Amino acid sequence: MICPKCSGDNISIELTQVGGRTAKHGTGLGGHINNMARGTMAVCTVGISNLVWKKSEGTEKAKFKSQKVALCQDCGKHWKVRW
């Protein structure tokens, strides 16, 4: 590969992260029942059970987009590389 600016051949190619998205899902019916039982138990034990029994929370899933970028080590020009 040759640099379009200085015609040098000292090029490095790396994947860079250009964007991402996080999707969050709720707890569902089982999680709501668990949180309700946890609250009832906390009232009965004056809050001591909350030290052990944790609240059900939703799940998160992240997706990231990456892009190939070439960088000339001589002049510093960078450009996108097609797959």
KOLKOL-947671 format. One record per residue (C-alpha): z, y, x; chain; residue number from 1. Coordinates in pm, whole numbers, always signed. Layout:
<recs>
REC      up   north    east  cadena  num
REC       Z       Y       X       A  NUM
...
</recs>
This chain:
<recs>
REC      up   north    east  cadena  num
REC      +0      +0      +0       A    1
REC     -87    +346    +127       A    2
REC     +77    +679     +42       A    3
REC    -159    +907    -155       A    4
REC     -16   +1220     +11       A    5
REC      +8   +1144    +383       A    6
REC    -189    +815    +403       A    7
REC    +108    +646    +569       A    8
REC    +177    +275    +525       A    9
REC    +558    +286    +561       A   10
REC    +628    +232    +189       A   11
REC    +934     +82     +20       A   12
REC    +925     -46    -338       A   13
REC   +1237     -72    -551       A   14
REC   +1338    -117    -915       A   15
REC   +1515    +184   -1064       A   16
REC   +1692    +206   -1397       A   17
REC   +1523    +458   -1626       A   18
REC   +1698    +407   -1959       A   19
REC   +1946    +204   -2153       A   20
REC   +2081    +145   -2500       A   21
REC   +2408      -5   -2624       A   22
REC   +2435    -180   -2958       A   23
REC   +2780    -229   -3112       A   24
REC   +2856    -492   -3375       A   25
REC   +3158    -495   -3605       A   26
REC   +3439    -746   -3623       A   27
REC   +3318    -932   -3932       A   28
REC   +3528   -1102   -4200       A   29
REC   +3726   -1317   -3956       A   30
REC   +3816   -1014   -3748       A   31
REC   +3935    -819   -4053       A   32
REC   +4154   -1111   -4163       A   33
REC   +4293   -1140   -3809       A   34
REC   +4375    -768   -3799       A   35
REC   +4542    -786   -4141       A   36
REC   +4755   -1085   -4035       A   37
REC   +4841    -903   -3712       A   38
REC   +4959    -598   -3908       A   39
REC   +5171    -812   -4141       A   40
REC   +5329    -991   -3846       A   41
REC   +5397    -656   -3675       A   42
REC   +5588    -534   -3981       A   43
REC   +5795    -856   -3988       A   44
REC   +5878    -847   -3615       A   45
REC   +5923    -467   -3590       A   46
REC   +5612    -435   -3371       A   47
REC   +5716    -688   -3102       A   48
REC   +5425    -924   -3188       A   49
REC   +5174    -652   -3094       A   50
REC   +5267    -705   -2729       A   51
REC   +5105   -1051   -2744       A   52
REC   +4861   -1046   -3037       A   53
REC   +4576    -807   -2969       A   54
REC   +4352    -634   -3220       A   55
REC   +4006    -779   -3287       A   56
REC   +3737    -535   -3182       A   57
REC   +3363    -547   -3213       A   58
REC   +3124    -662   -2944       A   59
REC   +2883    -452   -2740       A   60
REC   +2549    -551   -2596       A   61
REC   +2360    -332   -2351       A   62
REC   +1988    -336   -2273       A   63
REC   +1843    -152   -1975       A   64
REC   +1487     -59   -1886       A   65
REC   +1377     -61   -1524       A   66
REC   +1070     +69   -1349       A   67
REC    +904      -8   -1016       A   68
REC    +894    +297    -791       A   69
REC    +728    +327    -450       A   70
REC    +873    +564    -191       A   71
REC    +694    +680    +124       A   72
REC    +938    +668    +416       A   73
REC    +732    +925    +612       A   74
REC    +681   +1215    +368       A   75
REC    +922   +1132     +83       A   76
REC    +665   +1116    -198       A   77
REC    +752    +875    -478       A   78
REC    +536    +738    -760       A   79
REC    +538    +473   -1031       A   80
REC    +388    +134    -950       A   81
REC    +215     -61   -1222       A   82
REC    +334    -419   -1273       A   83
</recs>
